[in-house]
Amino acid sequence: MTGGAPDGHASPPPIGREDVVHVARLARLELTDEEVGRFTGQLAQVLAHAADVAALDLAGVAPTAHPLPLQNVLRPDEIRPCLDRQEVLDGAPEVEDHRFRVPRIVGDAP
Amino acid sequence: MSGTEWETVVGLEVHCELKTATKLFCGCANSFGDEPNTNVCPVCLGLPGSLPVLNEGAVERAMRIGAALHCEVHPSVFHRKNYFYPDMPKDYQISQYDEPINVGGWLDLPDGFRVGIVRAHLEEDTGKTSHLGGDGRIHGADYSLVDYNRAGVPLVEIVSEPDIRSAAQARAYASELRAVLVAVDASDGRMEEGSLRVDANVSVRPAGSDTFGTRCEIKNLNSLRSLGRAIEHEAARQVALLESGEAVVQQTRHWDEAAARTVPLRSKEEAFDYRYFPEPDLVPLAPDAGWQAAVAGSLGLLPAQRRARLLALLDGAGDGEVSAAQADQVSAVVDQGLDDLVVAAVSGGAPARLALARAANEVAADVEAGRRLPVADFTKLVSMEGDGKLSASQSKEVLGELLGAGGGDPEAIAGQRGFEAMSADSVVAIVNEVVAAHPDEWGRFAGGDQKLMGFFVGAIRERAGSSFDGKAVSAELRRRLQEA
């Protein structure tokens, strides 16, 4: 992800309304036409900022996976108490046979 | 293209549920078959404010798998794979994406064929959905029920190179991989419980071509049998398309075991776009050299090494070549974890082929009891049979009692049952009687009709009862045949 134009002056990748509609669809957001226009402008600004970083010479810099200087945070493989099932299912909109009942699924599991 | 010879190309993705006590990111029990939604907590239910913490036992097992498959351990990062489907309440699955823990490697099949391993990465399993109402299949269902006990159970996904060239080879790979996963204590290997799930990427190409054809991914392969059949059917479907001038469309297909065909999964209009991004709630994983060395050193013998150890014992016994049936017995005994018993019995003086046969046949019929069977008792029994103190059928009967009782003195049991092997005199006497009773058959046998060997052995067996000693009887029959 250290892309950018070779001359160091990267221009942000163009973003159009159709990209915003696509991303909104992936996130299951329903946007009005007015919102699509507003977010297209805002996302273009965000991408322009990312392009500033992309323009830097980052060869030899390892990608940052996490802002904390930590690795290997682990817990022992020991069982801890679970939640009470009734308490869990009380929060569900619909329950059948001690399971969460969900509406008809359209499409296949990814 | 008719008349073209086609080559099948297969790569497999095997999902292995790890045999940990707890889930990958929370302390809920990892347990199959419990009451629905009893092993759930805020983390695996994706409740707001909950945070995942990585299970050390899962990392350890992932590293054991990597070591057994000759992979390199790399520093790795977890990503979120985003999708909307109710099997994950978070609406994403935590998985390793472009920086997996195990990279590269290989698995050698029993026939020596080497299959390359691309990667073996950690991820969490999803919940279990059941589709109800309508016709009960997903598209016709009225609604679905979800059990999150399995959500968050640790998985290692092992991705092979597209090195496999036939359905039989795919089965051999899955079978050997399963044995390895069980041997390194990573998996219980129970395909019927979903502990191992296989997806197959299948394509065909004209034999001799070095470019790949368009592939289809087949899901829902829950047994070795399904795996083999699905690959055969899918390859035939693709060949038929190509031979009729049509193209193979890259897609995901579902194996329908009952109808014996693959059917396309209905995809949404857009391709899946999982928007992977690094999981901000987890830090990178980078096992140091010390941990890696400790894991590699704790592996124990792998199935291939265990088979080689038994074959060496058979070779060393000096009584002839190892037959195909004996090689099968070696594989079966290793698969069932009974090879240590055989090795111990042989080092205690029992004859190797007999120890192998009793383990592969009688002990394997009750593996649990076999694991409790004291080695000394098994060794003594096999030695008695080897020395001719017990006939094969008597030995099997005593072994049955040893297995049932969790051990005992074979000599005492044989004594209680009044067992003694046929004496040389009684063998000769019974053979005499039987030969005299069937002069016509004997004439034909003596004239070279080998099929009658079975007839005489059977008749003698009937007369001798449980003291029947097949080895002594066939030797006596052959001796008389030479005299005849």
Interface residues (C-beta under 8 A of the other chain):
Chain A: H22 R25 L26 R28 A65 H66 L68 L70 Q71 N72 V73 L74 R75 P76 D77 E78 I79 R80 P81 C82 L83 R85 V88 L89 E96 D97 H98 R99 F100 R101 V102 P103 R104 I105 G107 D108 A109 P110
Chain B: T20 A21 T22 C26 G27 C28 A29 E35 P36 N37 T38 N39 V40 C41 P42 L45 V53 L54 N55 E56 G57 A58 V59 P75 V77 N82 Y83 F84 Y85 P86 D87 E99 T126 T129 S130 H131 I138 A141 D142 Y143 S144 L145 V146 D147 Y148 T252 H254 L265 R266 S267 K268 E270 F272 D273 Y274 R275 P278 P280 L282 V283 P284 L285 A286 P287
